[in-house]
Amino acid sequence: MIENTIFLGKSDKPQVLYLPMANRHGLVTGATGTGKTVSLQIMAEAFSKMGVPVFAADIKGDLSGISQAGKSIDFLDERAKQVGLNPYTHEATPTMFWDVFGEQGHPIRTTITEMGPLMLSRLMGLTDAQEGALNIAFKIADEEGLALLDLKDLRALLKDLTERGKQITTEYGNVATATVGAILRQLIVIEEQGGDRFFGEPALDIKDFMRTTRDGRGYVNIIAADKLVSSPMLYATFLLWLMSELFQTLPEIGDPEKPSLVFFFDEAHLLFADAPSGLLKKIEQTVKLIRSKGVGIYFVTQNPLDIPDSVLAQLGNRVQHALRAYTPRDQQAVKAAATTFRANPKFNTEKAITELGKGEALVSVLDPHGVPTVVERTFIRPPSGQLGPVTPAQRQATIAASPVAGKYETMVDRESAYEKLRVKAVAHASAAPVPVSPTTKIIQKEAGRFARQVGYSLARQLGNALVRGVLGSLTRR
C-alpha cells in the first residue's frame, strides 16, 4: 500500500486518499441504501488509525458500530479478497459518544454569547428587523457586563429592553415591543425542540474533540443525531456553530502532513436549505479558510445538487455512490455529478452512476500535487468495525470508559444576566412609589373632603365660643 494514504477500495488498481490532501475537503453522495455510511465508516476508521481525530453525526445510529470490533461475515470476507485487503482484521476504533440532549452520549452545550446573534437568528428564523433587535440586545449585554449563558438570560434581557424602550432608542435605535414579543415566542419554540439543554454550562471545550489515545490513534467523536435531525434547524445551526468554533479556536498551520481533525457533515442539505445569502457566504468562507487550520470537512448527502456551487468547488476528494434517475431532478443530479469528475475514457461516467451496485462507487481524489485524479469505478473495502448500531449496554460502557466521563454531565448555573437583572428589578420596585388603586384614591379624596368639612365646622364653633366669651366678659363689667 502507498505510504501515508488511506485505502478506499480497488478498481484496476488500489484507490487511496492522500493524507496530506485530506484537509482539502470532500463529498460523499449517493441514494439511500447504496453504501454512503460504510464509506464514511471506513474513512473514519482509517483517519483514526493514522492519528487523526474525527467528528461525525450519526443520523440512523448505524455509525455507532465503529466502536466495536467487527465479525467475520461471508460477504465482507469476499469483498476483502476482491479488493486485495490482506490481512483483513476486525478491530474497534476509539470512540466518544455525544448527544445535545444528553441521552445517548456526553452532553454538548454552548452559551448564548458563543452562539452569537447571526446563528441564533438563523436558528429562530428571524426577520431582518428581529435580527436587528437581537444584535442590539447582544451589544447592550456586552457593554453592561451581562453574561448570556442560557435561554433564561436572553429572555430576561429582552424583557428588560422593552421596559427601557425610550431610554435606549436615542442611542441604539427603536426596539419595538412587538418585535421583542416575536423573538420571545421563537425562544419558546427552541425550548420545545430541546434547545434549553443545548445552551448553558459547562460549555464544550473544543479540545475534547481533538483527543488521541496513548497509542496515537485519534478518537472518533460521534454525535447521536437521530433525534436532533427531527429539528433540522437546530441540527444545521449546531453543526455550523461547531465549524465556526473550530475555525476560531484552532491555529493556522497551513498544509500539514495530515489533518488535525476531519469533520463529516451528514444530511448536509439541511445546512443550506432556506439559508439567507449572508449565512451562505459565512459557510463558504469557513469552508475555504478552515483548510489552513488543518481541518477537513466532508459533506455527506444524497444529491450533489444539495450543495451550492460555491461550496461544491472546494470539495476535492469525492466518493460517488449510485444515483437513480427516476425524475427530471434525479436526471439533472446524475448529469451534474458526472460533469464534476475528471473523465475516464474507459467508461461513460453519467451512465456508470446509475449502474453502480451497493458498495461500489466512483472515486476521484486529489493527487500529491493537488490535481484531481481520473474517476475510477471502485469496489469499496469492508470496514474493520461492526456493521450496524451498538446495543444500549455497549453504548453505556463506551460512555463510562470515555476520557471525558463526568465532565459535562452536570449542568452549572452561575450568576449571569438573569440573576443580575432580577436584582435590578427588585431594587427598582422597592425604590418606586407604591401604586395606588382607583378605589383607594376615591377613599382618600372623600376622607380629605370630610376632614376639611370637620375642620371648618370646628373652627366656626371655636370662633363662636370665643366671641360669646368675650361679650360675656364685657357685659359683667
C-alpha positions as CSV (number, residue, x, y, z in Angstrom):
1,M,0.0,0.0,0.0
2,I,1.2,3.5,-0.8
3,E,2.7,5.2,2.3
4,N,0.7,8.0,4.1
5,T,-2.5,7.1,2.3
6,I,-6.0,5.8,3.2
7,F,-7.1,2.7,1.3
8,L,-10.6,3.2,0.0
9,G,-11.0,0.2,-2.3
10,K,-9.9,-1.1,-5.7
11,S,-10.7,-0.6,-9.4
12,D,-8.0,-1.7,-11.8
13,K,-5.6,-0.6,-9.1
14,P,-5.9,0.4,-5.4
15,Q,-7.7,3.7,-4.8
16,V,-6.3,5.7,-2.0
17,L,-6.9,9.1,-0.3
18,Y,-3.6,11.0,0.1
19,L,-3.4,12.1,3.8
20,P,-1.7,15.5,3.0
21,M,-4.6,16.3,0.7
22,A,-7.3,15.2,3.2
23,N,-7.8,18.7,4.5
24,R,-8.9,19.9,1.0
25,H,-12.4,18.7,1.9
26,G,-14.6,16.1,0.2
27,L,-18.0,14.9,-0.8
28,V,-19.8,11.5,-0.3
29,T,-23.0,11.2,-2.2
30,G,-25.5,8.5,-3.3
31,A,-29.1,7.4,-3.0
32,T,-30.4,5.7,0.2
33,G,-29.0,2.2,0.7
34,T,-26.1,2.5,-1.7
35,G,-23.3,2.4,0.9
36,K,-22.6,6.0,2.0
37,T,-22.5,5.1,5.7
38,V,-20.0,2.3,5.1
39,S,-17.8,4.7,3.1
40,L,-17.9,7.2,5.9
41,Q,-17.1,4.4,8.4
42,I,-14.0,3.1,6.6
43,M,-12.7,6.6,6.2
44,A,-13.3,7.4,9.9
45,E,-11.6,4.2,10.9
46,A,-8.6,4.9,8.7
47,F,-8.2,8.5,9.8
48,S,-8.3,7.3,13.5
49,K,-5.6,4.7,12.8
50,M,-3.4,7.5,11.3
51,G,-3.8,9.6,14.4
52,V,-6.4,12.0,13.1
53,P,-9.4,12.7,15.4
54,V,-12.8,12.6,13.6
55,F,-16.2,14.1,14.2
56,A,-19.3,12.6,12.6
57,A,-23.1,12.9,13.0
58,D,-24.9,9.6,13.3
59,I,-28.3,10.0,11.8
60,K,-29.6,6.4,11.9
61,G,-27.4,5.0,14.6
62,D,-25.5,2.7,12.2
63,L,-22.2,4.5,12.6
64,S,-22.0,3.7,16.3
65,G,-20.9,0.2,15.4
66,I,-17.4,1.7,14.7
67,S,-16.8,1.4,18.5
68,Q,-17.0,-2.4,18.4
69,A,-14.8,-4.9,16.6
70,G,-16.5,-6.4,13.5
71,K,-17.1,-10.1,12.9
72,S,-16.3,-12.4,10.1
73,I,-19.3,-12.3,7.6
74,D,-19.2,-14.1,4.3
75,F,-19.9,-11.1,2.0
76,L,-17.5,-8.9,3.9
77,D,-14.7,-11.5,3.7
78,E,-15.4,-11.9,0.0
79,R,-15.2,-8.2,-0.6
80,A,-11.9,-8.1,1.3
81,K,-10.5,-10.7,-1.1
82,Q,-11.9,-8.9,-4.1
83,V,-10.1,-5.7,-3.2
84,G,-6.9,-7.4,-2.0
85,L,-7.2,-6.5,1.6
86,N,-4.9,-8.9,3.2
87,P,-4.9,-9.3,6.2
88,Y,-8.5,-8.3,6.8
89,T,-8.6,-7.6,10.6
90,H,-11.5,-6.8,12.9
91,E,-11.0,-4.2,15.5
92,A,-12.8,-1.5,17.4
93,T,-12.0,2.2,16.9
94,P,-11.6,4.5,20.0
95,T,-14.9,6.3,20.2
96,M,-16.6,9.0,22.3
97,F,-20.4,9.4,22.1
98,W,-22.0,12.8,22.3
99,D,-25.6,14.0,22.4
100,V,-27.1,17.5,22.5
101,F,-29.9,16.1,24.6
102,G,-27.5,14.2,26.9
103,E,-29.4,10.9,26.4
104,Q,-27.1,8.8,24.2
105,G,-23.8,10.4,25.0
106,H,-22.0,13.2,26.8
107,P,-24.0,16.4,26.7
108,I,-22.8,19.1,24.3
109,R,-23.5,22.7,25.4
110,T,-22.6,26.2,24.3
111,T,-23.6,29.6,25.7
112,I,-25.8,32.1,24.0
113,T,-22.9,34.5,23.7
114,E,-20.7,31.9,21.9
115,M,-23.5,31.1,19.5
116,G,-23.9,34.8,18.6
117,P,-26.8,36.8,17.1
118,L,-26.2,35.7,13.5
119,M,-26.6,32.0,14.1
120,L,-29.3,32.5,16.7
121,S,-31.3,34.5,14.1
122,R,-30.8,31.6,11.7
123,L,-32.0,29.1,14.4
124,M,-35.1,31.1,15.2
125,G,-35.9,32.1,11.6
126,L,-35.9,35.8,12.5
127,T,-36.8,38.7,10.1
128,D,-34.3,41.5,9.4
129,A,-36.0,43.7,12.0
130,Q,-36.0,41.0,14.6
131,E,-32.3,40.2,13.9
132,G,-31.5,43.9,14.4
133,A,-33.2,43.9,17.8
134,L,-31.3,40.8,18.8
135,N,-28.0,42.5,17.7
136,I,-28.9,45.5,19.9
137,A,-29.6,43.1,22.8
138,F,-26.1,41.5,22.4
139,K,-24.4,44.9,22.2
140,I,-26.1,46.1,25.4
141,A,-25.3,42.8,27.2
142,D,-21.6,43.3,26.2
143,E,-21.4,46.9,27.3
144,E,-23.2,46.3,30.7
145,G,-21.3,43.1,31.5
146,L,-24.3,40.8,31.4
147,A,-23.3,37.2,30.7
148,L,-25.7,35.5,28.3
149,L,-25.3,31.8,29.1
150,D,-28.7,30.2,28.6
151,L,-32.2,30.9,27.3
152,K,-33.5,32.5,30.5
153,D,-30.6,35.0,30.3
154,L,-31.6,36.1,26.9
155,R,-35.3,36.2,27.8
156,A,-34.6,38.4,30.8
157,L,-32.5,40.8,28.8
158,L,-35.2,41.1,26.1
159,K,-37.8,41.9,28.7
160,D,-35.5,44.5,30.2
161,L,-35.1,46.1,26.8
162,T,-38.9,46.6,26.4
163,E,-39.0,48.3,29.8
164,R,-36.1,50.6,28.8
165,G,-37.5,51.3,25.3
166,K,-37.4,55.1,25.3
167,Q,-34.0,55.1,27.1
168,I,-32.2,53.0,24.5
169,T,-33.9,54.4,21.4
170,T,-31.8,57.5,21.2
171,E,-28.5,55.5,21.3
172,Y,-29.3,52.2,19.6
173,G,-32.5,52.7,17.7
174,N,-36.1,51.7,18.3
175,V,-36.7,48.2,19.7
176,A,-40.5,47.7,19.3
177,T,-42.4,45.7,21.9
178,A,-44.0,43.6,19.1
179,T,-40.5,42.7,17.7
180,V,-39.3,41.6,21.1
181,G,-42.5,39.7,21.6
182,A,-41.9,37.8,18.3
183,I,-38.4,36.8,19.4
184,L,-39.7,35.6,22.8
185,R,-42.2,33.4,21.0
186,Q,-39.4,31.9,19.0
187,L,-37.5,31.2,22.1
188,I,-40.4,29.0,23.3
189,V,-40.1,27.0,20.1
190,I,-36.4,26.5,20.6
191,E,-37.1,25.2,24.2
192,E,-39.7,22.8,22.8
193,Q,-37.1,21.4,20.4
194,G,-34.7,20.8,23.3
195,G,-32.6,23.9,22.9
196,D,-32.8,24.7,26.6
197,R,-30.4,21.7,27.1
198,F,-28.0,22.9,24.4
199,F,-27.5,26.4,25.9
200,G,-25.7,26.5,29.2
201,E,-22.5,25.5,31.1
202,P,-20.2,23.7,31.2
203,A,-19.7,24.7,27.6
204,L,-17.9,22.3,25.2
205,D,-14.1,22.6,25.2
206,I,-13.3,22.0,21.5
207,K,-10.0,20.4,22.5
208,D,-12.0,17.4,23.7
209,F,-12.8,16.7,20.1
210,M,-9.0,16.6,19.3
211,R,-8.0,13.8,21.6
212,T,-5.8,10.8,20.8
213,T,-5.2,7.6,22.6
214,R,-1.9,6.7,24.3
215,D,-1.0,4.5,21.3
216,G,-1.6,7.5,19.0
217,R,-5.0,6.7,17.5
218,G,-7.5,9.6,17.0
219,Y,-10.8,9.4,18.8
220,V,-13.9,9.2,16.6
221,N,-16.5,11.6,18.1
222,I,-20.0,10.5,17.2
223,I,-23.0,12.7,17.9
224,A,-26.3,10.9,18.2
225,A,-28.4,12.8,15.7
226,D,-31.4,10.5,15.2
227,K,-33.5,12.8,17.5
228,L,-31.6,16.0,16.7
229,V,-32.2,15.7,13.0
230,S,-36.0,15.9,13.6
231,S,-35.4,19.5,14.5
232,P,-33.5,20.3,11.3
233,M,-32.9,24.0,12.0
234,L,-31.3,23.1,15.4
235,Y,-29.2,20.3,13.8
236,A,-27.9,22.6,11.0
237,T,-27.2,25.5,13.3
238,F,-25.4,23.3,15.8
239,L,-23.1,21.9,13.1
240,L,-22.5,25.4,11.7
241,W,-21.6,26.6,15.2
242,L,-19.2,23.7,15.6
243,M,-17.4,24.5,12.3
244,S,-17.2,28.2,13.4
245,E,-15.8,27.2,16.8
246,L,-13.1,25.1,15.1
247,F,-12.2,27.9,12.8
248,Q,-11.9,30.5,15.6
249,T,-10.1,28.2,18.1
250,L,-7.5,26.3,16.0
251,P,-4.3,28.0,15.0
252,E,-3.1,28.5,11.4
253,I,-0.9,25.6,10.3
254,G,-1.0,25.7,6.6
255,D,-0.9,22.4,4.8
256,P,0.1,19.7,7.4
257,E,1.2,16.2,6.6
258,K,-2.1,15.0,8.0
259,P,-5.3,16.9,9.2
260,S,-5.7,17.9,12.8
261,L,-9.4,16.9,12.6
262,V,-11.8,15.5,10.0
263,F,-15.4,16.7,10.1
264,F,-18.1,14.6,8.5
265,F,-21.4,16.5,7.9
266,D,-24.2,14.0,7.2
267,E,-27.5,15.2,5.8
268,A,-25.6,18.2,4.5
269,H,-28.6,19.6,2.6
270,L,-30.1,20.7,5.9
271,L,-27.3,23.2,6.3
272,F,-28.1,25.0,3.1
273,A,-31.9,24.7,3.0
274,D,-33.5,28.2,3.1
275,A,-30.3,29.7,4.3
276,P,-30.1,33.5,3.7
277,S,-27.3,34.8,1.5
278,G,-25.4,36.3,4.4
279,L,-25.2,32.9,6.1
280,L,-24.3,31.1,2.9
281,K,-21.3,33.5,2.5
282,K,-20.3,32.7,6.0
283,I,-20.4,28.9,5.3
284,E,-18.5,29.4,2.1
285,Q,-15.8,31.5,3.8
286,T,-15.5,28.9,6.7
287,V,-15.1,26.0,4.2
288,K,-12.4,27.9,2.3
289,L,-10.4,29.1,5.2
290,I,-10.6,26.3,7.7
291,R,-8.4,24.2,5.5
292,S,-5.4,26.2,6.7
293,K,-6.3,25.2,10.2
294,G,-5.8,21.6,9.3
295,V,-9.5,20.7,9.3
296,G,-11.0,18.6,6.5
297,I,-14.8,18.9,6.0
298,Y,-16.6,16.1,4.2
299,F,-20.2,16.7,3.2
300,V,-22.4,13.6,3.1
301,T,-25.7,13.9,1.2
302,Q,-27.9,12.0,-1.3
303,N,-27.8,14.5,-4.1
304,P,-24.8,16.7,-5.2
305,L,-27.3,19.4,-6.2
306,D,-27.9,19.9,-2.4
307,I,-24.6,21.6,-2.2
308,P,-24.2,25.2,-3.5
309,D,-21.7,25.5,-6.4
310,S,-19.6,27.9,-4.4
311,V,-19.1,25.2,-1.8
312,L,-19.0,22.3,-4.2
313,A,-16.0,23.8,-5.9
314,Q,-14.0,23.5,-2.7
315,L,-14.5,19.7,-2.4
316,G,-11.6,17.9,-4.0
317,N,-12.0,14.3,-2.7
318,R,-15.1,12.6,-4.0
319,V,-16.9,9.3,-3.5
320,Q,-20.0,9.0,-5.6
321,H,-22.3,6.1,-4.9
322,A,-25.3,5.2,-7.2
323,L,-28.0,7.7,-8.1
324,R,-31.3,6.7,-9.6
325,A,-32.6,8.8,-12.5
326,Y,-36.4,8.4,-11.9
327,T,-37.4,12.1,-12.1
328,P,-36.2,15.1,-14.1
329,R,-34.4,16.4,-11.0
330,D,-32.7,13.0,-10.5
331,Q,-31.5,13.1,-14.1
332,Q,-30.2,16.6,-13.6
333,A,-28.3,15.4,-10.5
334,V,-26.8,12.5,-12.4
335,K,-25.6,14.8,-15.1
336,A,-24.3,17.4,-12.6
337,A,-22.4,14.7,-10.7
338,A,-20.8,13.3,-13.9
339,T,-19.6,16.6,-15.1
340,T,-17.7,17.3,-11.9
341,F,-15.4,14.4,-12.4
342,R,-12.3,14.2,-14.5
343,A,-13.5,11.9,-17.2
344,N,-12.2,8.4,-17.7
345,P,-12.1,7.2,-21.3
346,K,-12.8,3.6,-20.2
347,F,-16.4,4.3,-19.4
348,N,-19.3,6.8,-19.6
349,T,-19.4,8.5,-16.2
350,E,-23.0,9.6,-16.4
351,K,-24.2,6.1,-17.3
352,A,-22.0,4.4,-14.7
353,I,-23.5,6.5,-11.9
354,T,-26.9,4.9,-12.5
355,E,-25.4,1.3,-12.8
356,L,-23.3,1.2,-9.6
357,G,-24.1,-1.7,-7.2
358,K,-24.2,-1.5,-3.4
359,G,-20.7,-0.9,-2.0
360,E,-19.5,0.3,-5.4
361,A,-18.6,4.0,-6.1
362,L,-16.9,6.4,-8.5
363,V,-13.8,7.7,-6.8
364,S,-11.7,10.7,-7.6
365,V,-9.2,12.3,-5.2
366,L,-6.6,14.9,-5.2
367,D,-3.1,13.5,-6.1
368,P,0.0,14.6,-4.1
369,H,0.2,17.7,-6.3
370,G,-3.4,18.7,-5.6
371,V,-4.7,17.7,-9.1
372,P,-8.0,15.6,-9.3
373,T,-7.3,12.0,-10.4
374,V,-9.2,10.4,-13.2
375,V,-12.5,9.0,-11.9
376,E,-12.4,5.3,-11.3
377,R,-15.2,2.7,-10.8
378,T,-14.2,1.3,-7.4
379,F,-15.3,-1.5,-5.1
380,I,-15.2,0.0,-1.6
381,R,-13.3,-2.0,1.1
382,P,-15.2,-3.5,4.0
383,P,-14.9,-1.9,7.5
384,S,-13.0,-3.3,10.4
385,G,-15.6,-2.3,12.9
386,Q,-19.1,-3.7,13.5
387,L,-21.7,-3.1,10.8
388,G,-24.9,-1.6,12.2
389,P,-25.7,0.0,15.6
390,V,-24.4,-0.9,19.0
391,T,-26.6,-2.1,21.8
392,P,-27.6,0.3,24.6
393,A,-25.3,-1.7,27.0
394,Q,-22.4,-1.3,24.6
395,R,-23.1,2.4,24.3
396,Q,-23.2,2.9,28.0
397,A,-20.0,1.0,28.5
398,T,-18.2,3.2,25.9
399,I,-19.6,6.4,27.6
400,A,-18.4,5.2,31.0
401,A,-14.9,4.5,29.7
402,S,-14.6,7.8,27.9
403,P,-11.8,10.2,28.9
404,V,-14.3,13.0,29.4
405,A,-16.8,10.9,31.5
406,G,-18.4,13.1,34.2
407,K,-17.0,16.4,32.8
408,Y,-20.2,17.6,31.1
409,E,-23.0,15.6,32.7
410,T,-23.9,18.1,35.4
411,M,-25.2,21.5,34.3
412,V,-23.8,24.5,36.2
413,D,-26.0,27.7,36.6
414,R,-23.7,30.5,37.7
415,E,-24.6,34.2,38.1
416,S,-25.4,35.7,34.8
417,A,-27.8,38.2,33.1
418,Y,-30.9,36.6,34.6
419,E,-29.8,36.9,38.2
420,K,-28.4,40.5,37.7
421,L,-31.5,41.8,36.0
422,R,-33.7,40.2,38.7
423,V,-31.7,42.0,41.5
424,K,-32.0,45.2,39.5
425,A,-35.8,44.8,39.1
426,V,-36.3,44.2,42.8
427,A,-34.2,47.3,43.7
428,H,-36.2,49.4,41.2
429,A,-39.5,48.1,42.6
430,S,-38.6,49.0,46.2
431,A,-37.5,52.5,45.3
432,A,-40.5,53.3,43.2
433,P,-43.7,54.8,44.9
434,V,-46.3,52.3,45.9
435,P,-49.1,52.3,43.2
436,V,-52.5,53.5,44.4
437,S,-55.6,51.8,43.2
438,P,-58.6,53.9,41.9
439,T,-60.7,52.8,44.8
440,T,-58.1,53.9,47.3
441,K,-57.8,57.3,45.5
442,I,-61.6,57.8,45.9
443,I,-61.5,56.9,49.6
444,Q,-58.5,59.3,50.1
445,K,-60.4,62.1,48.3
446,E,-63.5,61.7,50.3
447,A,-61.5,61.5,53.6
448,G,-59.8,64.7,52.8
449,R,-63.0,66.5,52.0
450,F,-64.6,65.1,55.2
451,A,-61.6,66.3,57.2
452,R,-61.8,69.8,55.6
453,Q,-65.6,69.9,56.4
454,V,-65.0,68.8,60.0
455,G,-62.1,71.3,60.3
456,Y,-64.3,74.2,59.1
457,S,-67.1,73.2,61.5
458,L,-64.8,73.1,64.5
459,A,-63.3,76.4,63.6
460,R,-66.7,78.1,63.5
461,Q,-67.7,76.6,66.8
462,L,-64.4,77.7,68.4
463,G,-64.8,81.2,66.9
464,N,-68.4,81.5,68.2
465,A,-67.3,80.3,71.6
466,L,-64.6,82.9,71.8
467,V,-66.9,85.6,70.7
468,R,-69.5,84.7,73.3
469,G,-66.9,84.5,76.0
470,V,-65.6,88.0,75.2
471,L,-69.1,89.5,75.0
472,G,-70.0,87.9,78.4
473,S,-66.9,89.3,80.0
474,L,-67.7,92.8,78.8
475,T,-71.3,92.5,80.0
476,R,-70.2,91.6,83.5
477,R,-68.1,94.6,83.7
